[in-house]
């Protein structure tokens, strides 16, 4: 039996058409496939051509879905591949779609990586290690990520790190000098800055040790602990407080002096 297109119906969805063969619905196609195969009413189709058209439409749907996904922001190759899989685009069609997008420079992991590094440099407090980790998770090649991170110079890292460290210093203003410094270093490390850069940041931050301030903070904490452990005998009480304050970065001699002062006050 001859298979002939008897009607081409426009779908409600823009750019999509329904093909009817011998007065029965047969399959849908995109506008690009319609044009490519010059489909028209009265055209005769054999089985091989029908299968070819269906395949072309599947690829076209995947390609259009990828274009839509890319229209919002830059994406990596892996992100687009994952998106196509989530839309149940057949695995065999994905390489063709991806290669076409690469040829058109719509997917370019190098450009993506450089753009991502610039954005993170300007809008976040993240260091290079965290930025690189994020790029790798998005499927960017290690070498491409490293090349892009050249944009994040040591000078810029130190500037960004000092700004963050100043905020952290204010946050930890009621900590001992040593504890404050350690917390700042740990926070910077977690943000993705290297040890060498962190050392430079700490030097630039220029934290000043002040005996009076340190003593004031120590006495405040020691008094709170003295009240907390008021149910213990004096020996255990002092031992508990010494342990707690030593962990908080105060020296043993300063702790002993503070406890002697508190004990004398409470006699």
Residue pairs with C-beta under 8 A, 6 or more apart in sequence:
1 22
2 44
3 21
3 22
3 44
3 45
3 46
3 47
3 50
4 21
4 22
4 42
4 43
4 44
4 45
5 19
5 20
5 21
5 39
5 40
5 41
5 42
5 43
5 44
5 45
6 20
6 21
6 22
6 23
6 41
7 19
7 20
7 23
7 41
8 17
8 18
8 19
8 20
8 34
8 39
8 40
8 41
9 17
9 18
9 20
10 16
10 17
10 18
11 17
11 18
11 28
15 30
15 31
15 64
16 28
16 29
16 30
16 31
17 28
17 29
17 30
17 31
17 34
18 25
18 27
18 28
19 25
19 26
19 27
19 28
19 29
19 39
20 26
21 45
26 50
27 50
27 53
27 54
27 57
28 57
29 37
29 39
29 53
29 56
29 57
29 60
30 57
30 60
30 61
30 64
32 60
33 39
33 53
33 56
33 57
33 60
36 56
37 49
37 53
37 56
39 53
45 53
55 93
58 89
58 90
58 93
59 93
59 96
59 97
61 89
62 84
62 87
62 89
62 90
62 93
62 94
62 97
63 97
63 100
63 101
65 83
65 84
65 87
65 89
66 80
66 83
66 84
66 97
66 98
66 101
67 101
67 106
69 75
69 80
69 83
70 80
70 101
70 106
70 107
74 111
74 112
74 115
74 116
75 83
75 107
75 112
76 107
76 109
76 112
76 138
76 139
76 140
77 98
77 102
77 107
77 109
77 139
78 138
78 139
78 140
79 138
79 139
80 98
80 101
80 107
81 94
81 98
81 139
84 94
84 97
85 91
85 94
89 97
98 107
101 107
102 108
105 111
109 139
109 140
109 141
109 144
110 144
110 147
110 148
112 138
112 140
113 135
113 140
113 144
113 145
113 147
113 148
114 148
114 151
116 131
116 134
116 135
116 138
116 148
117 131
117 135
117 148
117 149
117 151
117 152
118 151
120 126
120 131
120 134
121 151
121 152
121 156
121 160
125 160
125 163
125 164
125 191
126 134
126 191
126 192
127 157
127 160
127 161
127 188
127 191
127 192
127 193
127 194
127 197
128 149
128 152
128 157
128 192
128 193
128 194
129 192
129 193
129 194
130 191
130 192
131 149
131 152
131 192
132 145
132 146
132 149
132 192
133 192
135 144
135 145
135 148
136 142
136 145
140 148
154 197
154 200
157 193
157 197
158 197
158 200
158 201
158 204
161 188
161 191
161 193
161 197
161 198
161 200
161 201
162 201
162 204
162 205
164 187
164 188
164 191
165 184
165 188
165 201
165 202
165 205
166 205
168 183
168 184
168 187
169 180
169 184
169 205
169 207
172 179
172 180
172 183
172 184
173 180
174 217
174 220
175 183
175 217
175 248
175 249
176 214
176 217
176 218
176 248
176 249
176 250
177 207
177 209
177 214
177 249
178 249
178 250
179 248
179 249
180 207
180 249
181 202
181 207
182 249
184 202
184 205
185 198
185 202
188 197
188 198
188 201
189 195
189 198
193 201
214 250
214 254
215 254
215 258
218 245
218 250
218 254
218 255
218 258
219 258
219 261
219 262
221 245
221 248
222 241
222 245
222 255
222 258
222 259
222 262
223 262
225 240
225 241
225 244
225 245
226 237
226 241
226 259
226 262
226 266
229 236
229 237
229 240
229 241
230 237
232 240
234 263
238 259
238 263
241 255
241 259
242 252
242 255
242 256
242 259
245 255
245 258
246 252
246 255
